[in-house]
């Protein structure tokens, strides 16, 4: 695995896991980074050339005047595919990265060979109960003063505790994450402290734009209908951020997609249960990459 950068109106950092053949591009979620894929990137590289991008305002890709909003990062992903993948790629996207992968496949179908959507950000079905903690967090991020307080509180808790807080929200059991993977996230969080207050502003911009996109259910479902690429949808049954009910509704809208549920797993199965995650992804991808 090597760290690389590409100039896309400013430096964009990505991890190159090596491999040969069809490009496989891993796209992280809100507040995440390429480090989210360390547990599965090496094995996926046996299927093709695997790279994991840091979106603008995330990971080691500093925004540097660029927007961290969803629409801007979709455009960045498109340019990344053109400059780094250079041929139709398999997109594996988690959470916000799942939304971006969907949007890319709908807008530019010639750039996408296949999709693996891992708990993709999606609208809530009518009548679905809200998770109190998740609802409070995103409601706070939508309010300017409260959002600033949330970011300052997170900064005061320090890199290690902040990472543990996020992972506790994203998993059923944080202890399932391998210690070396957790420490890689902490090391990156420490590095990002030097970036200053722009980290918080980028996160808020990305979160608000994502919520805005998900509130437009009709446009979201039209995007889903336009996807022509073979698609695998994966969701944990105990995901607090993207409910299994949302995933089931999405699967019902596209019965031609393959849908897999991971029992007793949360929002980041590639970290919480990498072996089980790969046991679903690898046999589905292999025939498509032959």
Helices and strands as residue ranges (DSSP letters): E 2-7, E 11-18, E 23-27, G 34-37, H 38-44, E 49-53, H 70-80, I 81-85, E 89-94, H 96-107, G 109-111, E 112-118, H 132-142, H 144-170, G 174-176, H 179-193, H 198-214, H 217-226, E 230-236, H 244-253, E 258-262, H 269-272, H 274-289
